[in-house]
Amino acid sequence: AFWQHPLQPDGIYYPARNDPSRKSLALFDRAASTLNIVDSTCLADPSNEKLVADLINTYNFSLIDDLIT
């Protein structure tokens, strides 16, 4: 419904499910032409080890090995 809305929003900004005091952003692909990525890294990159550990501890998450299907 948001995608098809006459105002054609670029995305949705909403309270994060696991922490409503923080915000989440979902962008539609039509916004891509107006964005410039200035830095990008994968969360699995070793340089993000502390960040991932902090997120896991803050939200009481855990990591699992690859699932075998």
Order of alpha helices (4+ residues) and beta strands (2+ residues): beta-beta-alpha
